[in-house]
Amino acid sequence: MSIKSDLERWDRFVNNCKKNLKIVLCMSPVGPALIRRLRQFPSLINCCYIDWFTNWPKEALVEVARYFIKSQEITNNYE
């Protein structure tokens, strides 16, 4: 193998990693630990998407479930 082909393969690998790599970090927003982490790693704010998840009310969960299963044909095969 030539050096050029090795470098091209490495460059392609690195570019594919940059394009496809996804990382999920889960941290508790309670207390000073999150603020300390954000100060240590400012790119967590500048270069990331932040989704805040909180508890959903039961009514909302039921409505979402109904929306997604309303077009499904559900049969009882256990009788």
Backbone as a printed PyTorch tensor [residue, N CA C, xyz], in Angstrom:
tensor([[[  0.8360,  -1.1820,   0.0000],
         [  0.0000,   0.0000,   0.0000],
         [  0.8760,   1.2390,   0.0000]],

        [[  0.4120,   2.2100,  -0.6890],
         [  1.1690,   3.4580,  -0.7260],
         [  0.8230,   4.3350,   0.4590]],

        [[  1.7090,   5.2510,   0.7670],
         [  1.4610,   6.1800,   1.8700],
         [  0.2520,   7.0370,   1.5600]],

        [[  0.1230,   7.4330,   0.3030],
         [ -1.0080,   8.2860,  -0.0570],
         [ -2.3330,   7.5750,   0.1930]],

        [[ -2.4120,   6.3110,  -0.1760],
         [ -3.6740,   5.6020,   0.0320],
         [ -3.9630,   5.4220,   1.5210]],

        [[ -2.9310,   5.2020,   2.3580],
         [ -3.1420,   5.1180,   3.8010],
         [ -3.6500,   6.4440,   4.3520]],

        [[ -3.0670,   7.5310,   3.9140],
         [ -3.5050,   8.8520,   4.3670],
         [ -4.9150,   9.1560,   3.8960]],

        [[ -5.2330,   8.7540,   2.6960],
         [ -6.5880,   8.9750,   2.1820],
         [ -7.6180,   8.1670,   2.9740]],

        [[ -7.2500,   6.9250,   3.3050],
         [ -8.1580,   6.0970,   4.1030],
         [ -8.3640,   6.7020,   5.4880]],

        [[ -7.2870,   7.1580,   6.0960],
         [ -7.3920,   7.7710,   7.4190],
         [ -8.2420,   9.0340,   7.3570]],

        [[ -8.0170,   9.8510,   6.3400],
         [ -8.7940,  11.0740,   6.1800],
         [-10.2730,  10.7580,   5.9810]],

        [[-10.5610,   9.7290,   5.2110],
         [-11.9570,   9.3340,   5.0000],
         [-12.5810,   8.8400,   6.3040]],

        [[-11.8260,   8.0470,   7.0660],
         [-12.3100,   7.5530,   8.3560],
         [-12.6190,   8.7120,   9.2990]],

        [[-11.7140,   9.6680,   9.4110],
         [-11.9060,  10.8110,  10.3010],
         [-13.1140,  11.6280,   9.8630]],

        [[-13.2590,  11.8580,   8.5740],
         [-14.4060,  12.6240,   8.0710],
         [-15.7250,  11.8950,   8.3370]],

        [[-15.7450,  10.5760,   8.1800],
         [-16.9570,   9.8050,   8.4790],
         [-17.2960,   9.8770,   9.9610]],

        [[-16.2830,   9.8230,  10.8120],
         [-16.5250,   9.9450,  12.2590],
         [-17.0990,  11.3120,  12.5850]],

        [[-16.5340,  12.3640,  12.0160],
         [-17.0330,  13.7120,  12.2810],
         [-18.4770,  13.8550,  11.8320]],

        [[-18.8140,  13.2360,  10.7210],
         [-20.1580,  13.3790,  10.1580],
         [-21.1930,  12.5500,  10.9110]],

        [[-20.8080,  11.3830,  11.4330],
         [-21.7880,  10.4410,  11.9630],
         [-21.7550,  10.2240,  13.4780]],

        [[-20.7390,  10.6850,  14.1510],
         [-20.6210,  10.4200,  15.5740],
         [-21.6230,  11.2370,  16.3740]],

        [[-22.3580,  10.5620,  17.2230],
         [-23.3330,  11.2130,  18.1010],
         [-23.0180,  10.7900,  19.5320]],

        [[-23.0690,  11.7140,  20.4420],
         [-22.8090,  11.4280,  21.8500],
         [-23.9520,  12.0010,  22.6700]],

        [[-24.4110,  11.2300,  23.6150],
         [-25.4720,  11.6740,  24.5050],
         [-24.8960,  11.7650,  25.9090]],

        [[-25.0140,  12.9230,  26.5180],
         [-24.5980,  13.1250,  27.8990],
         [-25.8400,  13.3950,  28.7280]],

        [[-25.9600,  12.7170,  29.8320],
         [-27.0930,  12.9290,  30.7210],
         [-26.5660,  13.4440,  32.0490]],

        [[-27.0550,  14.6010,  32.4560],
         [-26.6250,  15.2040,  33.7120],
         [-27.8390,  15.7610,  34.4330]],

        [[-27.7690,  15.7170,  35.7270],
         [-28.8380,  16.2840,  36.5300],
         [-28.7020,  17.8050,  36.5580]],

        [[-29.7850,  18.5270,  36.3040],
         [-29.7110,  19.9890,  36.3530],
         [-29.8280,  20.5430,  37.7700]],

        [[-29.8660,  19.6640,  38.7630],
         [-30.0440,  20.0990,  40.1420],
         [-28.6810,  20.2470,  40.8140]],

        [[-28.5050,  21.3580,  41.5020],
         [-27.2920,  21.5600,  42.2890],
         [-26.1730,  22.2300,  41.5100]],

        [[-25.0550,  22.4540,  42.1780],
         [-23.9470,  23.1960,  41.5720],
         [-23.0900,  22.3680,  40.6130]],

        [[-23.2820,  21.0530,  40.5750],
         [-22.4390,  20.2070,  39.7230],
         [-22.5800,  20.5640,  38.2450]],

        [[-23.7900,  20.8090,  37.7770],
         [-23.9890,  21.1510,  36.3680],
         [-23.3170,  22.4770,  36.0360]],

        [[-23.4680,  23.4550,  36.8770],
         [-22.8400,  24.7670,  36.6310],
         [-21.3270,  24.6210,  36.5890]],

        [[-20.7800,  23.8090,  37.4800],
         [-19.3360,  23.5920,  37.5050],
         [-18.8740,  22.9160,  36.2140]],

        [[-19.6110,  21.9180,  35.7510],
         [-19.2460,  21.2400,  34.4960],
         [-19.3160,  22.1940,  33.3100]],

        [[-20.3410,  23.0170,  33.2670],
         [-20.4810,  23.9520,  32.1530],
         [-19.3620,  24.9850,  32.1510]],

        [[-18.9060,  25.3790,  33.3260],
         [-17.7770,  26.3090,  33.3950],
         [-16.4830,  25.6360,  32.9690]],

        [[-16.3230,  24.3640,  33.2850],
         [-15.1180,  23.6330,  32.8950],
         [-15.1010,  23.3190,  31.4060]],

        [[-16.2660,  23.0740,  30.8330],
         [-16.3820,  22.6730,  29.4290],
         [-17.3950,  23.5610,  28.7180]],

        [[-17.0010,  24.7810,  28.3420],
         [-17.9720,  25.7110,  27.7410],
         [-18.5510,  25.2250,  26.4150]],

        [[-17.8930,  24.2970,  25.7450],
         [-18.4640,  23.8100,  24.4850],
         [-19.7370,  23.0020,  24.7060]],

        [[-20.0000,  22.5760,  25.9530],
         [-21.2770,  21.9140,  26.2260],
         [-22.4460,  22.8570,  25.9640]],

        [[-22.2090,  24.1550,  26.0730],
         [-23.2480,  25.1420,  25.7770],
         [-23.1130,  25.6430,  24.3440]],

        [[-21.9030,  25.9200,  23.9290],
         [-21.6750,  26.5690,  22.6320],
         [-21.8410,  25.6370,  21.4370]],

        [[-21.5520,  24.3600,  21.5930],
         [-21.5090,  23.4550,  20.4330],
         [-22.4630,  22.2700,  20.5550]],

        [[-23.4280,  22.3390,  21.4310],
         [-24.3170,  21.2010,  21.6660],
         [-25.7780,  21.6230,  21.6200]],

        [[-26.6160,  20.6310,  21.4110],
         [-28.0520,  20.8230,  21.5740],
         [-28.3930,  20.3960,  22.9940]],

        [[-29.2030,  21.1690,  23.6650],
         [-29.6100,  20.8200,  25.0200],
         [-31.1160,  20.6000,  25.0190]],

        [[-31.5120,  19.4080,  25.4250],
         [-32.9260,  19.0750,  25.5820],
         [-33.1860,  18.8750,  27.0640]],

        [[-34.1180,  19.6420,  27.5850],
         [-34.4910,  19.5140,  28.9920],
         [-35.7120,  18.6290,  29.0510]],

        [[-35.5880,  17.4960,  29.7160],
         [-36.7040,  16.5780,  29.8640],
         [-37.2120,  16.6340,  31.2930]],

        [[-38.4950,  16.8180,  31.4250],
         [-39.1220,  16.8050,  32.7450],
         [-40.2330,  15.7620,  32.7320]],

        [[-40.8050,  15.5060,  33.8740],
         [-41.9050,  14.5360,  33.9580],
         [-43.1120,  15.0400,  33.1840]],

        [[-43.7440,  14.1200,  32.4300],
         [-44.9440,  14.4560,  31.6970],
         [-46.1550,  14.1090,  32.5420]],

        [[-47.2310,  14.8920,  32.4340],
         [-48.4770,  14.5070,  33.1010],
         [-49.0710,  13.2620,  32.4270]],

        [[-49.8050,  12.4780,  33.1980],
         [-50.3890,  11.2390,  32.6820],
         [-51.2750,  11.4990,  31.4630]],

        [[-52.0360,  12.5940,  31.4760],
         [-52.9310,  12.9100,  30.3560],
         [-52.1430,  13.1070,  29.0560]],

        [[-50.9870,  13.7430,  29.1400],
         [-50.1710,  13.9690,  27.9490],
         [-49.6360,  12.6470,  27.4050]],

        [[-49.1980,  11.7670,  28.2730],
         [-48.7030,  10.4560,  27.8360],
         [-49.8030,   9.6560,  27.1480]],

        [[-50.9990,   9.7100,  27.7010],
         [-52.1280,   8.9860,  27.1090],
         [-52.4610,   9.5580,  25.7310]],

        [[-52.4760,  10.8600,  25.5930],
         [-52.7910,  11.4810,  24.3030],
         [-51.7440,  11.1360,  23.2400]],

        [[-50.4910,  11.1390,  23.5980],
         [-49.4340,  10.7690,  22.6450],
         [-49.6050,   9.3120,  22.2320]],

        [[-49.8790,   8.4400,  23.1840],
         [-50.0900,   7.0270,  22.8600],
         [-51.2850,   6.8580,  21.9250]],

        [[-52.3660,   7.5390,  22.2250],
         [-53.5630,   7.4520,  21.3590],
         [-53.2590,   7.9330,  19.9410]],

        [[-52.5270,   9.0000,  19.8170],
         [-52.2000,   9.5500,  18.5020],
         [-51.4380,   8.5240,  17.6620]],

        [[-50.4630,   7.8440,  18.2790],
         [-49.6190,   6.9360,  17.5120],
         [-50.2540,   5.5760,  17.2680]],

        [[-51.2200,   5.1760,  18.0730],
         [-51.8340,   3.8660,  17.8410],
         [-53.2060,   3.9500,  17.1870]],

        [[-53.7100,   5.1580,  16.9180],
         [-55.0730,   5.2570,  16.3750],
         [-55.1900,   4.6380,  14.9880]],

        [[-54.1140,   4.6170,  14.2170],
         [-54.1870,   4.0500,  12.8730],
         [-53.7860,   2.5680,  12.8560]],

        [[-53.4420,   1.9950,  13.9940],
         [-53.0320,   0.5970,  14.0630],
         [-54.2480,  -0.2910,  14.3230]],

        [[-54.2580,  -1.4280,  13.6770],
         [-55.3120,  -2.4000,  13.9320],
         [-54.8370,  -3.3060,  15.0560]],

        [[-55.5050,  -3.2380,  16.1730],
         [-55.0960,  -4.0090,  17.3430],
         [-56.0880,  -5.1280,  17.5490]],

        [[-55.5710,  -6.3620,  17.5940],
         [-56.4280,  -7.5330,  17.8090],
         [-55.9910,  -8.2230,  19.0930]],

        [[-56.9120,  -8.9350,  19.6980],
         [-56.6280,  -9.6770,  20.9020],
         [-56.4220, -11.1380,  20.5150]],

        [[-55.1680, -11.5600,  20.4270],
         [-54.8550, -12.9380,  20.0300],
         [-54.6570, -13.8510,  21.2230]],

        [[-54.9370, -13.3720,  22.4010],
         [-54.6850, -14.1640,  23.5980],
         [-55.9110, -14.9290,  24.0890]],

        [[-57.0410, -14.7380,  23.4650],
         [-58.2520, -15.4490,  23.8950],
         [-58.4000, -16.7490,  23.1810]]])
